[in-house]
């Protein structure tokens, strides 16, 4: 949706960029909360993270990213009629 007004275009692009940043921040908070719940059973961080916990967090985040990417791709295909 391009306008003849360059200031309006700049504003719309800035608004879109800010919306994307906000969505990214929300996703990070969601991942952090869910993986915290899964990997820290006593809800207190250890003084030093052991290998098991570190692996749990890495796997948790990777699976959530995979799931998110899958959903985006699936919805994109549905919208495109592919």
PDB file of N, CA, C and O in Angstrom, chain B, residues numbered from 101:
ATOM      1  N   UNK B 101       0.848  -1.176   0.000  1.00  0.00           N
ATOM      2  CA  UNK B 101       0.000   0.000   0.000  1.00  0.00           C
ATOM      3  C   UNK B 101       0.890   1.234   0.000  1.00  0.00           C
ATOM      4  O   UNK B 101       1.154   1.830   1.045  1.00  0.00           O
ATOM      5  N   UNK B 102       1.334   1.596  -1.155  1.00  0.00           N
ATOM      6  CA  UNK B 102       2.201   2.757  -1.290  1.00  0.00           C
ATOM      7  C   UNK B 102       1.365   4.003  -1.534  1.00  0.00           C
ATOM      8  O   UNK B 102       0.351   3.974  -2.231  1.00  0.00           O
ATOM      9  N   UNK B 103       1.819   5.090  -0.942  1.00  0.00           N
ATOM     10  CA  UNK B 103       1.131   6.367  -1.093  1.00  0.00           C
ATOM     11  C   UNK B 103       2.040   7.318  -1.861  1.00  0.00           C
ATOM     12  O   UNK B 103       3.248   7.103  -1.960  1.00  0.00           O
ATOM     13  N   UNK B 104       1.450   8.346  -2.388  1.00  0.00           N
ATOM     14  CA  UNK B 104       2.241   9.368  -3.082  1.00  0.00           C
ATOM     15  C   UNK B 104       2.996  10.236  -2.079  1.00  0.00           C
ATOM     16  O   UNK B 104       3.950  10.923  -2.442  1.00  0.00           O
ATOM     17  N   UNK B 105       2.574  10.203  -0.837  1.00  0.00           N
ATOM     18  CA  UNK B 105       3.198  11.011   0.213  1.00  0.00           C
ATOM     19  C   UNK B 105       4.383  10.247   0.805  1.00  0.00           C
ATOM     20  O   UNK B 105       4.192   9.220   1.455  1.00  0.00           O
ATOM     21  N   UNK B 106       5.618  10.745   0.582  1.00  0.00           N
ATOM     22  CA  UNK B 106       6.792  10.035   1.092  1.00  0.00           C
ATOM     23  C   UNK B 106       6.825   9.962   2.626  1.00  0.00           C
ATOM     24  O   UNK B 106       7.318   8.982   3.185  1.00  0.00           O
ATOM     25  N   UNK B 107       6.310  10.977   3.300  1.00  0.00           N
ATOM     26  CA  UNK B 107       6.289  10.936   4.762  1.00  0.00           C
ATOM     27  C   UNK B 107       5.354   9.839   5.259  1.00  0.00           C
ATOM     28  O   UNK B 107       5.667   9.149   6.229  1.00  0.00           O
ATOM     29  N   UNK B 108       4.233   9.679   4.614  1.00  0.00           N
ATOM     30  CA  UNK B 108       3.298   8.626   4.987  1.00  0.00           C
ATOM     31  C   UNK B 108       3.922   7.257   4.739  1.00  0.00           C
ATOM     32  O   UNK B 108       3.791   6.351   5.562  1.00  0.00           O
ATOM     33  N   UNK B 109       4.597   7.110   3.609  1.00  0.00           N
ATOM     34  CA  UNK B 109       5.276   5.844   3.311  1.00  0.00           C
ATOM     35  C   UNK B 109       6.327   5.525   4.362  1.00  0.00           C
ATOM     36  O   UNK B 109       6.419   4.387   4.822  1.00  0.00           O
ATOM     37  N   UNK B 110       7.116   6.512   4.745  1.00  0.00           N
ATOM     38  CA  UNK B 110       8.144   6.322   5.767  1.00  0.00           C
ATOM     39  C   UNK B 110       7.500   5.907   7.089  1.00  0.00           C
ATOM     40  O   UNK B 110       7.979   4.997   7.765  1.00  0.00           O
ATOM     41  N   UNK B 111       6.409   6.583   7.446  1.00  0.00           N
ATOM     42  CA  UNK B 111       5.707   6.256   8.682  1.00  0.00           C
ATOM     43  C   UNK B 111       5.174   4.820   8.646  1.00  0.00           C
ATOM     44  O   UNK B 111       5.301   4.081   9.622  1.00  0.00           O
ATOM     45  N   UNK B 112       4.577   4.433   7.513  1.00  0.00           N
ATOM     46  CA  UNK B 112       4.030   3.083   7.397  1.00  0.00           C
ATOM     47  C   UNK B 112       5.121   2.025   7.494  1.00  0.00           C
ATOM     48  O   UNK B 112       4.919   0.981   8.114  1.00  0.00           O
ATOM     49  N   UNK B 113       6.263   2.281   6.893  1.00  0.00           N
ATOM     50  CA  UNK B 113       7.385   1.347   6.978  1.00  0.00           C
ATOM     51  C   UNK B 113       7.909   1.260   8.406  1.00  0.00           C
ATOM     52  O   UNK B 113       8.227   0.172   8.886  1.00  0.00           O
ATOM     53  N   UNK B 114       7.999   2.397   9.083  1.00  0.00           N
ATOM     54  CA  UNK B 114       8.443   2.390  10.481  1.00  0.00           C
ATOM     55  C   UNK B 114       7.442   1.639  11.357  1.00  0.00           C
ATOM     56  O   UNK B 114       7.835   0.888  12.251  1.00  0.00           O
ATOM     57  N   UNK B 115       6.169   1.838  11.103  1.00  0.00           N
ATOM     58  CA  UNK B 115       5.132   1.152  11.866  1.00  0.00           C
ATOM     59  C   UNK B 115       5.224  -0.353  11.648  1.00  0.00           C
ATOM     60  O   UNK B 115       5.114  -1.128  12.598  1.00  0.00           O
ATOM     61  N   UNK B 116       5.424  -0.760  10.418  1.00  0.00           N
ATOM     62  CA  UNK B 116       5.553  -2.182  10.116  1.00  0.00           C
ATOM     63  C   UNK B 116       6.790  -2.771  10.795  1.00  0.00           C
ATOM     64  O   UNK B 116       6.729  -3.868  11.349  1.00  0.00           O
ATOM     65  N   UNK B 117       7.903  -2.054  10.755  1.00  0.00           N
ATOM     66  CA  UNK B 117       9.126  -2.529  11.396  1.00  0.00           C
ATOM     67  C   UNK B 117       8.937  -2.652  12.906  1.00  0.00           C
ATOM     68  O   UNK B 117       9.392  -3.622  13.513  1.00  0.00           O
ATOM     69  N   UNK B 118       8.276  -1.683  13.504  1.00  0.00           N
ATOM     70  CA  UNK B 118       8.036  -1.730  14.951  1.00  0.00           C
ATOM     71  C   UNK B 118       7.119  -2.892  15.320  1.00  0.00           C
ATOM     72  O   UNK B 118       7.326  -3.550  16.339  1.00  0.00           O
ATOM     73  N   UNK B 119       6.122  -3.141  14.504  1.00  0.00           N
ATOM     74  CA  UNK B 119       5.217  -4.268  14.740  1.00  0.00           C
ATOM     75  C   UNK B 119       5.983  -5.582  14.673  1.00  0.00           C
ATOM     76  O   UNK B 119       5.760  -6.467  15.499  1.00  0.00           O
ATOM     77  N   UNK B 120       6.875  -5.720  13.712  1.00  0.00           N
ATOM     78  CA  UNK B 120       7.686  -6.932  13.599  1.00  0.00           C
ATOM     79  C   UNK B 120       8.608  -7.090  14.806  1.00  0.00           C
ATOM     80  O   UNK B 120       8.783  -8.201  15.307  1.00  0.00           O
ATOM     81  N   UNK B 121       9.196  -5.993  15.275  1.00  0.00           N
ATOM     82  CA  UNK B 121      10.049  -6.058  16.475  1.00  0.00           C
ATOM     83  C   UNK B 121       9.240  -6.508  17.687  1.00  0.00           C
ATOM     84  O   UNK B 121       9.700  -7.318  18.491  1.00  0.00           O
ATOM     85  N   UNK B 122       8.038  -5.974  17.803  1.00  0.00           N
ATOM     86  CA  UNK B 122       7.181  -6.333  18.932  1.00  0.00           C
ATOM     87  C   UNK B 122       6.811  -7.818  18.881  1.00  0.00           C
ATOM     88  O   UNK B 122       6.833  -8.492  19.911  1.00  0.00           O
ATOM     89  N   UNK B 123       6.476  -8.328  17.710  1.00  0.00           N
ATOM     90  CA  UNK B 123       6.141  -9.741  17.566  1.00  0.00           C
ATOM     91  C   UNK B 123       7.345 -10.616  17.907  1.00  0.00           C
ATOM     92  O   UNK B 123       7.201 -11.651  18.557  1.00  0.00           O
ATOM     93  N   UNK B 124       8.514 -10.203  17.472  1.00  0.00           N
ATOM     94  CA  UNK B 124       9.729 -10.950  17.774  1.00  0.00           C
ATOM     95  C   UNK B 124       9.969 -10.982  19.282  1.00  0.00           C
ATOM     96  O   UNK B 124      10.294 -12.031  19.837  1.00  0.00           O
ATOM     97  N   UNK B 125       9.810  -9.839  19.944  1.00  0.00           N
ATOM     98  CA  UNK B 125      10.005  -9.768  21.394  1.00  0.00           C
ATOM     99  C   UNK B 125       9.010 -10.664  22.119  1.00  0.00           C
ATOM    100  O   UNK B 125       9.373 -11.354  23.072  1.00  0.00           O
ATOM    101  N   UNK B 126       7.767 -10.657  21.677  1.00  0.00           N
ATOM    102  CA  UNK B 126       6.753 -11.525  22.278  1.00  0.00           C
ATOM    103  C   UNK B 126       7.127 -12.995  22.105  1.00  0.00           C
ATOM    104  O   UNK B 126       6.956 -13.795  23.024  1.00  0.00           O
ATOM    105  N   UNK B 127       7.637 -13.348  20.930  1.00  0.00           N
ATOM    106  CA  UNK B 127       8.045 -14.726  20.674  1.00  0.00           C
ATOM    107  C   UNK B 127       9.195 -15.132  21.591  1.00  0.00           C
ATOM    108  O   UNK B 127       9.204 -16.245  22.117  1.00  0.00           O
ATOM    109  N   UNK B 128      10.148 -14.253  21.782  1.00  0.00           N
ATOM    110  CA  UNK B 128      11.270 -14.543  22.674  1.00  0.00           C
ATOM    111  C   UNK B 128      10.764 -14.777  24.100  1.00  0.00           C
ATOM    112  O   UNK B 128      11.199 -15.716  24.766  1.00  0.00           O
ATOM    113  N   UNK B 129       9.856 -13.932  24.564  1.00  0.00           N
ATOM    114  CA  UNK B 129       9.304 -14.103  25.910  1.00  0.00           C
ATOM    115  C   UNK B 129       8.538 -15.415  26.030  1.00  0.00           C
ATOM    116  O   UNK B 129       8.626 -16.094  27.053  1.00  0.00           O
ATOM    117  N   UNK B 130       7.798 -15.771  25.007  1.00  0.00           N
ATOM    118  CA  UNK B 130       7.055 -17.030  25.019  1.00  0.00           C
ATOM    119  C   UNK B 130       8.006 -18.218  25.087  1.00  0.00           C
ATOM    120  O   UNK B 130       7.817 -19.132  25.889  1.00  0.00           O
ATOM    121  N   UNK B 131       9.036 -18.195  24.233  1.00  0.00           N
ATOM    122  CA  UNK B 131      10.024 -19.272  24.241  1.00  0.00           C
ATOM    123  C   UNK B 131      10.716 -19.375  25.594  1.00  0.00           C
ATOM    124  O   UNK B 131      10.903 -20.471  26.122  1.00  0.00           O
ATOM    125  N   UNK B 132      11.087 -18.246  26.142  1.00  0.00           N
ATOM    126  CA  UNK B 132      11.770 -18.234  27.432  1.00  0.00           C
ATOM    127  C   UNK B 132      10.895 -18.849  28.510  1.00  0.00           C
ATOM    128  O   UNK B 132      11.352 -19.689  29.284  1.00  0.00           O
ATOM    129  N   UNK B 133       9.636 -18.432  28.560  1.00  0.00           N
ATOM    130  CA  UNK B 133       8.735 -18.946  29.585  1.00  0.00           C
ATOM    131  C   UNK B 133       8.477 -20.431  29.457  1.00  0.00           C
ATOM    132  O   UNK B 133       8.530 -21.160  30.448  1.00  0.00           O
ATOM    133  N   UNK B 134       8.202 -20.884  28.261  1.00  0.00           N
ATOM    134  CA  UNK B 134       7.905 -22.300  28.056  1.00  0.00           C
ATOM    135  C   UNK B 134       9.117 -23.175  28.320  1.00  0.00           C
ATOM    136  O   UNK B 134       9.017 -24.204  28.989  1.00  0.00           O
ATOM    137  N   UNK B 135      10.252 -22.768  27.798  1.00  0.00           N
ATOM    138  CA  UNK B 135      11.452 -23.580  27.992  1.00  0.00           C
ATOM    139  C   UNK B 135      11.910 -23.545  29.449  1.00  0.00           C
ATOM    140  O   UNK B 135      12.471 -24.523  29.944  1.00  0.00           O
ATOM    141  N   UNK B 136      11.681 -22.450  30.125  1.00  0.00           N
ATOM    142  CA  UNK B 136      11.989 -22.365  31.559  1.00  0.00           C
ATOM    143  C   UNK B 136      11.167 -23.407  32.309  1.00  0.00           C
ATOM    144  O   UNK B 136      11.690 -24.156  33.134  1.00  0.00           O
ATOM    145  N   UNK B 137       9.865 -23.439  32.008  1.00  0.00           N
ATOM    146  CA  UNK B 137       8.975 -24.389  32.684  1.00  0.00           C
ATOM    147  C   UNK B 137       9.380 -25.835  32.420  1.00  0.00           C
ATOM    148  O   UNK B 137       9.293 -26.679  33.312  1.00  0.00           O
ATOM    149  N   UNK B 138       9.821 -26.120  31.204  1.00  0.00           N
ATOM    150  CA  UNK B 138      10.195 -27.488  30.841  1.00  0.00           C
ATOM    151  C   UNK B 138      11.538 -27.882  31.450  1.00  0.00           C
ATOM    152  O   UNK B 138      11.688 -28.999  31.944  1.00  0.00           O
ATOM    153  N   UNK B 139      12.501 -26.986  31.421  1.00  0.00           N
ATOM    154  CA  UNK B 139      13.885 -27.352  31.766  1.00  0.00           C
ATOM    155  C   UNK B 139      14.275 -27.091  33.223  1.00  0.00           C
ATOM    156  O   UNK B 139      15.243 -27.676  33.708  1.00  0.00           O
ATOM    157  N   UNK B 140      13.556 -26.242  33.917  1.00  0.00           N
ATOM    158  CA  UNK B 140      13.861 -25.975  35.324  1.00  0.00           C
ATOM    159  C   UNK B 140      12.698 -26.483  36.165  1.00  0.00           C
ATOM    160  O   UNK B 140      11.679 -25.808  36.314  1.00  0.00           O
ATOM    161  N   UNK B 141      12.863 -27.670  36.703  1.00  0.00           N
ATOM    162  CA  UNK B 141      11.761 -28.287  37.442  1.00  0.00           C
ATOM    163  C   UNK B 141      11.467 -27.590  38.762  1.00  0.00           C
ATOM    164  O   UNK B 141      10.319 -27.588  39.205  1.00  0.00           O
ATOM    165  N   UNK B 142      12.460 -27.006  39.396  1.00  0.00           N
ATOM    166  CA  UNK B 142      12.220 -26.360  40.701  1.00  0.00           C
ATOM    167  C   UNK B 142      12.047 -24.841  40.577  1.00  0.00           C
ATOM    168  O   UNK B 142      11.964 -24.151  41.593  1.00  0.00           O
ATOM    169  N   UNK B 143      11.991 -24.312  39.354  1.00  0.00           N
ATOM    170  CA  UNK B 143      11.736 -22.883  39.069  1.00  0.00           C
ATOM    171  C   UNK B 143      12.797 -21.945  39.629  1.00  0.00           C
ATOM    172  O   UNK B 143      12.585 -20.735  39.706  1.00  0.00           O
ATOM    173  N   UNK B 144      13.912 -22.490  40.010  1.00  0.00           N
ATOM    174  CA  UNK B 144      15.019 -21.644  40.446  1.00  0.00           C
ATOM    175  C   UNK B 144      16.222 -21.949  39.573  1.00  0.00           C
ATOM    176  O   UNK B 144      16.588 -23.114  39.416  1.00  0.00           O
ATOM    177  N   UNK B 145      16.835 -20.943  39.013  1.00  0.00           N
ATOM    178  CA  UNK B 145      18.015 -21.211  38.185  1.00  0.00           C
ATOM    179  C   UNK B 145      19.172 -21.682  39.065  1.00  0.00           C
ATOM    180  O   UNK B 145      19.382 -21.158  40.159  1.00  0.00           O
ATOM    181  N   UNK B 146      19.905 -22.655  38.590  1.00  0.00           N
ATOM    182  CA  UNK B 146      21.072 -23.108  39.358  1.00  0.00           C
ATOM    183  C   UNK B 146      22.171 -22.058  39.316  1.00  0.00           C
ATOM    184  O   UNK B 146      22.180 -21.185  38.448  1.00  0.00           O
ATOM    185  N   UNK B 147      23.094 -22.152  40.258  1.00  0.00           N
ATOM    186  CA  UNK B 147      24.199 -21.195  40.264  1.00  0.00           C
ATOM    187  C   UNK B 147      25.069 -21.365  39.020  1.00  0.00           C
ATOM    188  O   UNK B 147      25.676 -20.410  38.536  1.00  0.00           O
ATOM    189  N   UNK B 148      25.117 -22.595  38.514  1.00  0.00           N
ATOM    190  CA  UNK B 148      25.848 -22.868  37.279  1.00  0.00           C
ATOM    191  C   UNK B 148      25.017 -23.858  36.465  1.00  0.00           C
ATOM    192  O   UNK B 148      24.592 -24.892  36.980  1.00  0.00           O
ATOM    193  N   UNK B 149      24.789 -23.532  35.189  1.00  0.00           N
ATOM    194  CA  UNK B 149      23.959 -24.380  34.354  1.00  0.00           C
ATOM    195  C   UNK B 149      24.739 -25.631  33.949  1.00  0.00           C
ATOM    196  O   UNK B 149      25.830 -25.541  33.385  1.00  0.00           O
ATOM    197  N   UNK B 150      24.167 -26.790  34.241  1.00  0.00           N
ATOM    198  CA  UNK B 150      24.825 -28.043  33.864  1.00  0.00           C
ATOM    199  C   UNK B 150      24.526 -28.377  32.407  1.00  0.00           C
ATOM    200  O   UNK B 150      23.672 -27.755  31.774  1.00  0.00           O
ATOM    201  N   UNK B 151      25.231 -29.353  31.896  1.00  0.00           N
ATOM    202  CA  UNK B 151      25.093 -29.725  30.493  1.00  0.00           C
ATOM    203  C   UNK B 151      23.699 -30.211  30.144  1.00  0.00           C
ATOM    204  O   UNK B 151      23.194 -29.926  29.058  1.00  0.00           O
ATOM    205  N   UNK B 152      23.068 -30.946  31.061  1.00  0.00           N
ATOM    206  CA  UNK B 152      21.721 -31.469  30.813  1.00  0.00           C
ATOM    207  C   UNK B 152      20.719 -30.331  30.632  1.00  0.00           C
ATOM    208  O   UNK B 152      19.896 -30.366  29.718  1.00  0.00           O
ATOM    209  N   UNK B 153      20.788 -29.332  31.497  1.00  0.00           N
ATOM    210  CA  UNK B 153      19.874 -28.190  31.411  1.00  0.00           C
ATOM    211  C   UNK B 153      20.144 -27.377  30.152  1.00  0.00           C
ATOM    212  O   UNK B 153      19.212 -26.941  29.476  1.00  0.00           O
ATOM    213  N   UNK B 154      21.403 -27.178  29.843  1.00  0.00           N
ATOM    214  CA  UNK B 154      21.764 -26.420  28.645  1.00  0.00           C
ATOM    215  C   UNK B 154      21.243 -27.120  27.387  1.00  0.00           C
ATOM    216  O   UNK B 154      20.709 -26.470  26.489  1.00  0.00           O
ATOM    217  N   UNK B 155      21.397 -28.427  27.325  1.00  0.00           N
ATOM    218  CA  UNK B 155      20.898 -29.194  26.194  1.00  0.00           C
ATOM    219  C   UNK B 155      19.383 -29.120  26.121  1.00  0.00           C
ATOM    220  O   UNK B 155      18.816 -28.985  25.036  1.00  0.00           O
ATOM    221  N   UNK B 156      18.726 -29.209  27.271  1.00  0.00           N
ATOM    222  CA  UNK B 156      17.265 -29.116  27.323  1.00  0.00           C
ATOM    223  C   UNK B 156      16.796 -27.786  26.742  1.00  0.00           C
ATOM    224  O   UNK B 156      15.873 -27.756  25.928  1.00  0.00           O
ATOM    225  N   UNK B 157      17.418 -26.700  27.148  1.00  0.00           N
ATOM    226  CA  UNK B 157      17.020 -25.374  26.666  1.00  0.00           C
ATOM    227  C   UNK B 157      17.257 -25.254  25.161  1.00  0.00           C
ATOM    228  O   UNK B 157      16.400 -24.750  24.434  1.00  0.00           O
ATOM    229  N   UNK B 158      18.410 -25.712  24.697  1.00  0.00           N
ATOM    230  CA  UNK B 158      18.703 -25.647  23.260  1.00  0.00           C
ATOM    231  C   UNK B 158      17.684 -26.453  22.457  1.00  0.00           C
ATOM    232  O   UNK B 158      17.164 -25.977  21.447  1.00  0.00           O
ATOM    233  N   UNK B 159      17.403 -27.670  22.909  1.00  0.00           N
ATOM    234  CA  UNK B 159      16.429 -28.509  22.199  1.00  0.00           C
ATOM    235  C   UNK B 159      15.041 -27.898  22.227  1.00  0.00           C
ATOM    236  O   UNK B 159      14.329 -27.917  21.223  1.00  0.00           O
ATOM    237  N   UNK B 160      14.654 -27.357  23.371  1.00  0.00           N
ATOM    238  CA  UNK B 160      13.340 -26.744  23.514  1.00  0.00           C
ATOM    239  C   UNK B 160      13.184 -25.576  22.545  1.00  0.00           C
ATOM    240  O   UNK B 160      12.195 -25.502  21.815  1.00  0.00           O
ATOM    241  N   UNK B 161      14.133 -24.684  22.536  1.00  0.00           N
ATOM    242  CA  UNK B 161      14.071 -23.514  21.652  1.00  0.00           C
ATOM    243  C   UNK B 161      14.083 -23.951  20.182  1.00  0.00           C
ATOM    244  O   UNK B 161      13.320 -23.427  19.370  1.00  0.00           O
ATOM    245  N   UNK B 162      14.936 -24.893  19.850  1.00  0.00           N
ATOM    246  CA  UNK B 162      14.997 -25.361  18.461  1.00  0.00           C
ATOM    247  C   UNK B 162      13.680 -25.976  18.010  1.00  0.00           C
ATOM    248  O   UNK B 162      13.237 -25.731  16.888  1.00  0.00           O
ATOM    249  N   UNK B 163      13.045 -26.775  18.875  1.00  0.00           N
ATOM    250  CA  UNK B 163      11.758 -27.386  18.509  1.00  0.00           C
ATOM    251  C   UNK B 163      10.677 -26.335  18.358  1.00  0.00           C
ATOM    252  O   UNK B 163       9.842 -26.439  17.458  1.00  0.00           O
ATOM    253  N   UNK B 164      10.670 -25.335  19.208  1.00  0.00           N
ATOM    254  CA  UNK B 164       9.662 -24.281  19.105  1.00  0.00           C
ATOM    255  C   UNK B 164       9.857 -23.453  17.845  1.00  0.00           C
ATOM    256  O   UNK B 164       8.885 -23.055  17.204  1.00  0.00           O
ATOM    257  N   UNK B 165      11.101 -23.196  17.490  1.00  0.00           N
ATOM    258  CA  UNK B 165      11.384 -22.465  16.253  1.00  0.00           C
ATOM    259  C   UNK B 165      10.953 -23.299  15.054  1.00  0.00           C
ATOM    260  O   UNK B 165      10.350 -22.777  14.116  1.00  0.00           O
ATOM    261  N   UNK B 166      11.260 -24.600  15.082  1.00  0.00           N
ATOM    262  CA  UNK B 166      10.827 -25.491  13.999  1.00  0.00           C
ATOM    263  C   UNK B 166       9.308 -25.483  13.866  1.00  0.00           C
ATOM    264  O   UNK B 166       8.777 -25.398  12.759  1.00  0.00           O
ATOM    265  N   UNK B 167       8.613 -25.573  14.995  1.00  0.00           N
ATOM    266  CA  UNK B 167       7.147 -25.588  14.969  1.00  0.00           C
ATOM    267  C   UNK B 167       6.595 -24.272  14.435  1.00  0.00           C
ATOM    268  O   UNK B 167       5.647 -24.256  13.650  1.00  0.00           O
ATOM    269  N   UNK B 168       7.196 -23.176  14.866  1.00  0.00           N
ATOM    270  CA  UNK B 168       6.753 -21.865  14.397  1.00  0.00           C
ATOM    271  C   UNK B 168       6.958 -21.727  12.890  1.00  0.00           C
ATOM    272  O   UNK B 168       6.070 -21.260  12.177  1.00  0.00           O
ATOM    273  N   UNK B 169       8.124 -22.132  12.412  1.00  0.00           N
ATOM    274  CA  UNK B 169       8.409 -22.070  10.972  1.00  0.00           C
ATOM    275  C   UNK B 169       7.453 -22.959  10.186  1.00  0.00           C
ATOM    276  O   UNK B 169       6.990 -22.577   9.112  1.00  0.00           O
ATOM    277  N   UNK B 170       7.155 -24.142  10.715  1.00  0.00           N
ATOM    278  CA  UNK B 170       6.224 -25.047  10.059  1.00  0.00           C
ATOM    279  C   UNK B 170       4.848 -24.408   9.930  1.00  0.00           C
ATOM    280  O   UNK B 170       4.225 -24.469   8.870  1.00  0.00           O
ATOM    281  N   UNK B 171       4.378 -23.795  11.008  1.00  0.00           N
ATOM    282  CA  UNK B 171       3.054 -23.173  10.993  1.00  0.00           C
ATOM    283  C   UNK B 171       3.006 -22.007  10.002  1.00  0.00           C
ATOM    284  O   UNK B 171       2.033 -21.864   9.261  1.00  0.00           O
ATOM    285  N   UNK B 172       4.038 -21.186   9.986  1.00  0.00           N
ATOM    286  CA  UNK B 172       4.083 -20.060   9.045  1.00  0.00           C
ATOM    287  C   UNK B 172       4.050 -20.578   7.611  1.00  0.00           C
ATOM    288  O   UNK B 172       3.318 -20.054   6.771  1.00  0.00           O
ATOM    289  N   UNK B 173       4.838 -21.598   7.341  1.00  0.00           N
ATOM    290  CA  UNK B 173       4.874 -22.163   5.987  1.00  0.00           C
ATOM    291  C   UNK B 173       3.517 -22.778   5.629  1.00  0.00           C
ATOM    292  O   UNK B 173       3.024 -22.592   4.516  1.00  0.00           O
ATOM    293  N   UNK B 174       2.924 -23.497   6.558  1.00  0.00           N
ATOM    294  CA  UNK B 174       1.626 -24.127   6.314  1.00  0.00           C
ATOM    295  C   UNK B 174       0.542 -23.080   6.051  1.00  0.00           C
ATOM    296  O   UNK B 174      -0.239 -23.215   5.109  1.00  0.00           O
ATOM    297  N   UNK B 175       0.496 -22.051   6.873  1.00  0.00           N
ATOM    298  CA  UNK B 175      -0.502 -20.995   6.678  1.00  0.00           C
ATOM    299  C   UNK B 175      -0.273 -20.242   5.378  1.00  0.00           C
ATOM    300  O   UNK B 175      -1.225 -19.849   4.703  1.00  0.00           O
ATOM    301  N   UNK B 176       0.979 -20.046   5.035  1.00  0.00           N
ATOM    302  CA  UNK B 176       1.307 -19.378   3.784  1.00  0.00           C
ATOM    303  C   UNK B 176       0.808 -20.202   2.594  1.00  0.00           C
ATOM    304  O   UNK B 176       0.264 -19.651   1.637  1.00  0.00           O
ATOM    305  N   UNK B 177       0.993 -21.507   2.657  1.00  0.00           N
ATOM    306  CA  UNK B 177       0.515 -22.379   1.575  1.00  0.00           C
ATOM    307  C   UNK B 177      -1.005 -22.364   1.514  1.00  0.00           C
ATOM    308  O   UNK B 177      -1.584 -22.360   0.428  1.00  0.00           O
ATOM    309  N   UNK B 178      -1.648 -22.357   2.665  1.00  0.00           N
ATOM    310  CA  UNK B 178      -3.118 -22.324   2.692  1.00  0.00           C
ATOM    311  C   UNK B 178      -3.636 -21.034   2.060  1.00  0.00           C
ATOM    312  O   UNK B 178      -4.594 -21.058   1.287  1.00  0.00           O
ATOM    313  N   UNK B 179      -3.002 -19.913   2.389  1.00  0.00           N
ATOM    314  CA  UNK B 179      -3.431 -18.623   1.840  1.00  0.00           C
ATOM    315  C   UNK B 179      -3.151 -18.510   0.357  1.00  0.00           C
ATOM    316  O   UNK B 179      -3.880 -17.840  -0.374  1.00  0.00           O
ATOM    317  N   UNK B 180      -2.094 -19.168  -0.084  1.00  0.00           N
ATOM    318  CA  UNK B 180      -1.716 -19.120  -1.493  1.00  0.00           C
ATOM    319  C   UNK B 180      -2.461 -20.132  -2.344  1.00  0.00           C
ATOM    320  O   UNK B 180      -2.392 -20.095  -3.573  1.00  0.00           O
ATOM    321  N   UNK B 181      -3.175 -21.035  -1.685  1.00  0.00           N
ATOM    322  CA  UNK B 181      -3.909 -22.049  -2.422  1.00  0.00           C
ATOM    323  C   UNK B 181      -3.027 -23.135  -2.992  1.00  0.00           C
ATOM    324  O   UNK B 181      -3.445 -23.876  -3.881  1.00  0.00           O
ATOM    325  N   UNK B 182      -1.796 -23.236  -2.484  1.00  0.00           N
ATOM    326  CA  UNK B 182      -0.857 -24.252  -3.000  1.00  0.00           C
ATOM    327  C   UNK B 182      -1.079 -25.551  -2.289  1.00  0.00           C
ATOM    328  O   UNK B 182      -0.395 -26.535  -2.572  1.00  0.00           O
TER     329      UNK B 182
END
